[in-house]
Amino acid sequence: MATTVAALQLVEKKLIALDSDVSQLLPALGRQQILVGWHADGSPILRKRRNPITLRQLLTHCSGCGYDFLNRDLVRLRRFQGTTAATRKATVEEWFDQPLLFEPGESWEYGSGVDWVGKLVEQFSGMSLEDYIKRHIWAPLGLSSFTFWPKAPGYTHKLATVTELDPATKKLQVCNEGLDLNRNVTECFGGHGGYCTAADFAELLFSLLADDERVLQRSSVELMFQSQLPKKSQECLQRTMKNKNYTVGDFYDGEVYNWGLGGLLIEETRGSKAPYTRGPGTLVWSSRLNHFWFVDRSNGLLGVFMSHVVPAPDLKIRPLIRAFQENTYRENKNRQGFSSCAENIPQQQLELVEIREHSIQG
């Protein structure tokens, strides 16, 4: 989310447009071909890309960039190359030196697009992504907890305990090494690896919910909550979300999905089988630690759920996420909803309805 906000700030400054072709700005990405199959000897079949790669596509995961931990073809490619996470280099360009999975704008797969966007932010700002986020997003919000380097002095003692499922006992145990998403890397990866407190992250979401213009203009926030995918990409996402175990969260038949700028957009909820009534245009997403968040502008609500459990998605966490949302919407039922337009919201009425941190002991 923070990297997306940073990119939209660049758009507001007219340094780049959402539909700008970034191939020349990111030559390591621009030279990538498309993986279309495999030769008999196990080598990849590649063809040249036809379509441009745009900032919008990178932000919405329809650029063709993938993650090898989510894609079998990229796992196969790593095996063919003889590389692993431990042997790969430590920068975005080196880590994601891999072919595209499809023609940009013609399908959908969650992947490394936002990691590449982080490189654009650094290019245009002349700052590291961490320094940019601290100065231009966290500081205007009065926050201070953000870092990509949790083992740096001043952060280690603040880290939450991470638990993992013991395959033998089927019980949760402390993950001794924690989960350092930035292990072996030497620069900021915009798509993952950012650390902050739950309260600070909720404050960022609250700024977007309230349209208070502390970090983004209202027109930019409006874009975040609008459908961004072309038809083929949206159809692919909708098929992907039929697998309710695809990602962390609480999803139901009858919902129509798209991608906004910053998260999964629940575009239509009228046919939803959910036991609570989230509004159309609700933005949600999650993390590898079974974290989940939502921003529902129709109902004037946001929520941040953190469990610090790996791996994800953990099916025992899902009922807790469901209960978290049910309770939030139930408490809100007798409150008067408020408009997403800041001028219509008395400041004293803006409140965080519920932010809870759950500690799962087993």
C-alpha positions in Angstrom: 0.0 0.0 0.0 2.8 2.5 0.9 4.5 2.0 -2.4 1.3 2.5 -4.3 0.7 5.8 -2.4 4.3 6.8 -3.2 3.7 6.1 -6.9 0.5 8.1 -6.9 2.3 11.1 -5.4 4.7 10.9 -8.4 1.6 10.9 -10.7 0.2 14.0 -8.9 3.5 15.8 -9.5 3.3 14.8 -13.2 6.6 13.0 -13.1 5.0 10.0 -14.6 1.5 8.9 -15.8 -0.4 5.8 -14.9 -0.3 4.7 -18.5 3.3 5.6 -19.2 5.4 2.8 -20.7 8.1 2.1 -18.1 10.2 -0.2 -20.3 12.9 2.4 -20.9 12.8 3.5 -17.2 13.3 -0.1 -16.1 15.5 -1.6 -18.7 16.0 -4.8 -16.7 12.2 -5.3 -16.9 11.8 -4.0 -20.4 14.1 -6.5 -21.9 12.1 -9.5 -20.5 10.4 -11.8 -23.0 7.3 -13.8 -22.4 7.4 -17.5 -21.2 5.1 -19.5 -23.5 6.2 -23.1 -23.0 9.1 -25.5 -22.7 11.4 -27.3 -25.1 12.0 -31.0 -24.9 15.3 -30.5 -23.1 13.6 -28.5 -20.4 14.7 -25.1 -21.6 12.1 -22.3 -21.7 10.4 -21.2 -24.9 10.3 -17.4 -25.0 8.8 -14.8 -27.4 9.1 -11.1 -27.7 6.6 -8.8 -25.9 4.2 -6.9 -28.1 2.5 -4.6 -25.6 4.0 -1.8 -23.4 4.4 -2.3 -19.7 2.7 0.6 -17.9 2.7 1.8 -14.3 -1.0 1.0 -13.9 -0.3 -2.6 -15.0 2.5 -2.9 -12.5 0.3 -1.6 -9.7 -2.6 -3.9 -10.5 -0.7 -7.2 -11.3 -1.7 -7.4 -14.9 1.8 -6.7 -16.3 2.9 -10.3 -16.6 5.4 -10.1 -13.7 5.1 -13.1 -11.3 6.4 -14.4 -8.0 8.1 -17.8 -8.2 6.6 -18.9 -4.9 3.2 -18.6 -6.5 3.8 -19.9 -10.0 4.9 -23.4 -11.0 6.4 -22.3 -14.3 8.7 -19.9 -12.5 9.6 -22.6 -10.0 10.5 -24.9 -13.0 12.5 -22.1 -14.5 14.5 -21.7 -11.3 15.2 -25.4 -11.3 16.4 -25.3 -14.9 18.7 -22.3 -14.1 19.9 -24.0 -11.0 19.1 -21.0 -8.8 17.3 -20.8 -5.4 16.3 -18.0 -3.1 19.7 -18.5 -1.3 21.8 -18.2 -4.5 20.0 -15.3 -6.1 21.4 -11.8 -6.1 20.2 -9.2 -3.7 18.5 -6.4 -5.8 15.1 -6.1 -7.4 16.6 -6.2 -10.9 18.6 -9.4 -10.1 15.9 -11.1 -8.0 13.2 -10.7 -10.7 15.4 -11.2 -13.7 12.8 -13.6 -15.2 10.4 -13.7 -18.2 6.9 -12.3 -18.1 4.1 -14.9 -17.7 1.7 -13.3 -20.3 1.3 -10.3 -22.5 0.9 -7.2 -20.4 -2.7 -6.2 -19.9 -4.1 -9.6 -21.1 -4.3 -11.6 -17.9 -3.8 -11.3 -14.2 -1.4 -12.8 -11.6 -0.2 -11.5 -8.3 3.5 -10.8 -8.7 6.5 -8.5 -8.5 5.0 -5.5 -10.2 4.9 -3.3 -7.1 8.6 -4.3 -6.4 9.4 -2.7 -9.7 7.3 0.3 -8.9 9.5 0.8 -5.8 12.5 1.2 -8.2 10.6 3.9 -10.1 9.9 5.8 -6.9 13.6 5.7 -6.1 14.5 6.8 -9.6 12.3 9.8 -9.6 12.9 10.9 -6.0 16.6 10.2 -5.7 15.9 8.6 -2.4 15.7 5.1 -1.1 12.2 3.8 -1.0 12.3 3.6 2.8 13.5 7.2 3.1 10.8 8.4 0.6 8.0 6.6 2.5 9.2 8.0 5.9 9.5 11.6 4.6 6.5 11.8 2.3 3.9 9.4 3.8 4.7 8.6 7.4 5.9 12.1 8.5 2.8 13.9 7.1 0.7 11.4 9.1 2.8 12.0 12.3 4.1 8.5 12.2 7.6 7.0 12.8 7.6 3.2 12.8 8.2 2.3 9.2 11.3 0.4 8.1 12.5 -2.2 5.6 15.3 -3.2 8.0 13.7 -4.6 11.2 17.1 -5.9 12.5 18.5 -2.4 12.5 19.2 -0.8 16.0 16.0 0.5 17.5 13.6 -2.0 15.8 14.6 -5.5 16.9 13.0 -5.3 20.4 9.7 -4.1 18.8 9.2 -7.1 16.5 6.1 -9.2 17.1 6.7 -13.0 17.7 6.0 -15.1 14.6 4.5 -18.5 15.0 4.4 -21.4 12.5 2.6 -24.7 12.3 4.6 -27.7 13.5 4.0 -30.4 10.8 4.3 -33.2 13.3 2.1 -31.9 16.2 -0.1 -29.7 14.1 0.3 -27.1 16.8 1.7 -23.6 16.6 5.2 -23.0 17.7 7.5 -20.0 17.8 9.3 -19.5 14.6 12.8 -19.2 16.0 14.3 -17.1 13.2 11.1 -15.1 12.7 10.1 -14.3 9.2 12.6 -11.8 7.7 11.2 -11.0 4.3 14.3 -9.0 3.5 16.9 -11.7 4.3 19.8 -11.6 1.8 18.6 -8.5 0.0 20.5 -5.2 -0.1 17.7 -2.8 -1.2 14.1 -2.1 -0.6 11.5 -4.3 -2.3 8.3 -2.2 -2.8 6.0 -5.2 -3.0 6.9 -6.8 0.3 9.1 -6.5 3.4 7.9 -3.2 4.9 7.5 -3.2 8.7 5.4 -0.9 10.9 3.0 -1.0 13.8 -0.6 -2.0 13.3 -1.7 1.4 14.6 0.5 3.3 12.1 -0.8 1.2 9.2 -4.3 1.8 10.3 -3.6 5.6 10.3 -2.5 5.4 6.7 -5.7 3.6 5.8 -7.7 6.1 7.9 -6.2 9.0 5.9 -7.5 7.4 2.7 -10.9 6.6 4.2 -11.3 10.2 5.5 -10.0 11.8 2.3 -8.1 14.2 4.5 -5.4 14.9 1.8 -2.5 14.5 4.2 -0.8 12.1 1.7 -2.9 12.1 -1.4 -5.3 14.4 -3.2 -8.9 13.4 -3.3 -8.8 12.6 -7.0 -6.0 10.1 -6.4 -7.8 8.5 -3.5 -10.9 8.2 -5.7 -8.8 6.3 -8.3 -7.6 3.9 -5.7 -11.2 2.7 -5.1 -12.1 2.4 -8.8 -11.8 -0.7 -11.0 -8.5 -0.6 -12.9 -8.3 -3.9 -14.8 -9.0 -4.5 -18.5 -11.7 -7.1 -19.3 -9.4 -10.1 -19.8 -7.4 -9.3 -16.6 -10.6 -8.9 -14.6 -12.0 -12.2 -15.9 -8.8 -14.0 -14.9 -8.9 -12.4 -11.4 -12.5 -13.5 -11.0 -11.6 -17.1 -11.9 -8.6 -17.0 -9.5 -10.8 -15.8 -6.6 -13.2 -18.8 -7.1 -10.5 -20.6 -5.1 -11.4 -19.3 -1.7 -8.0 -20.6 -0.4 -6.1 -18.5 -2.9 -5.3 -15.8 -0.4 -5.8 -14.7 3.2 -9.2 -13.2 4.0 -12.9 -13.8 3.9 -14.5 -14.1 0.4 -17.9 -15.3 -0.8 -19.8 -16.5 -3.8 -21.8 -13.7 -5.5 -19.0 -11.1 -5.1 -17.5 -9.4 -8.2 -13.7 -8.7 -7.9 -11.4 -6.2 -9.6 -8.2 -4.6 -8.6 -8.0 -1.0 -7.4 -4.8 0.9 -6.8 -3.4 -0.7 -3.6 -5.6 -3.8 -3.2 -8.3 -6.2 -4.2 -11.5 -4.3 -5.0 -14.8 -5.9 -4.1 -16.6 -4.3 -7.0 -20.0 -5.7 -6.4 -21.5 -7.1 -3.2 -25.3 -7.3 -3.9 -25.1 -11.1 -4.5 -22.6 -11.8 -1.8 -23.3 -14.6 0.7 -21.2 -12.8 3.4 -22.8 -12.7 6.9 -22.2 -9.0 7.0 -22.8 -6.2 4.5 -19.6 -4.7 3.2 -20.2 -2.0 0.6 -19.4 -2.1 -3.1 -15.9 -0.6 -3.8 -14.4 -2.0 -0.6 -10.6 -2.3 -0.9 -8.9 -5.3 0.9 -5.7 -7.2 1.0 -3.5 -9.4 3.1 0.0 -10.6 3.8 2.1 -13.8 4.2 1.7 -13.5 8.0 -2.0 -14.0 7.7 -2.6 -10.3 8.1 -5.8 -8.8 6.6 -7.1 -5.3 6.2 -10.1 -3.6 4.6 -11.3 -0.1 3.8 -15.1 0.2 3.2 -15.9 3.8 2.2 -19.6 3.0 1.7 -19.9 2.2 5.4 -17.2 4.5 6.7 -15.2 1.6 8.1 -11.7 0.2 8.1 -10.2 -2.8 9.9 -6.7 -4.2 10.5 -6.3 -7.8 11.6 -2.8 -9.1 12.5 -2.0 -12.7 13.5 1.7 -13.2 12.8 1.1 -16.8 11.8 2.8 -18.6 8.9 2.3 -20.1 6.4 -0.6 -18.3 4.6 -3.4 -18.8 4.1 -4.0 -20.6 7.4 -7.6 -21.9 7.2 -7.9 -21.7 11.0 -7.3 -18.0 10.8 -10.1 -17.4 8.4 -12.9 -17.8 10.9 -11.2 -15.2 13.1 -11.0 -12.8 10.2 -14.7 -13.4 9.5 -15.6 -12.9 13.2 -13.5 -9.7 13.2 -15.4 -8.3 10.3 -18.8 -9.5 11.5 -18.2 -7.8 14.9 -17.0 -4.6 13.2 -20.0 -4.3 11.0 -22.4 -5.2 13.8 -21.0 -2.4 16.0 -21.3 0.0 13.1 -24.9 -1.0 12.3 -26.5 1.7 14.5 -24.0 4.3 13.5 -24.7 6.8 10.8 -22.3 6.1 7.8 -20.4 9.0 6.5 -19.5 10.2 3.0 -16.1 9.7 1.5 -16.0 13.4 0.7 -13.9 15.2 3.4 -16.0 18.3 3.2 -19.1 16.4 4.4 -17.4 14.8 7.4 -17.2 16.8 10.7 -13.7 15.9 12.0 -15.0 14.9 15.4 -17.1 12.2 13.7 -14.1 10.5 12.1 -13.1 7.6 14.2 -11.5 4.2 13.9 -14.3 1.9 14.8 -12.1 -1.1 15.6 -8.5 -2.1 15.3 -7.5 -5.3 17.1 -4.4 -7.4 17.2 -5.0 -11.1 17.8 -2.4 -13.3 19.4 -2.9 -16.9 18.4 -1.5 -19.4 20.9 -2.7 -22.6 19.3 
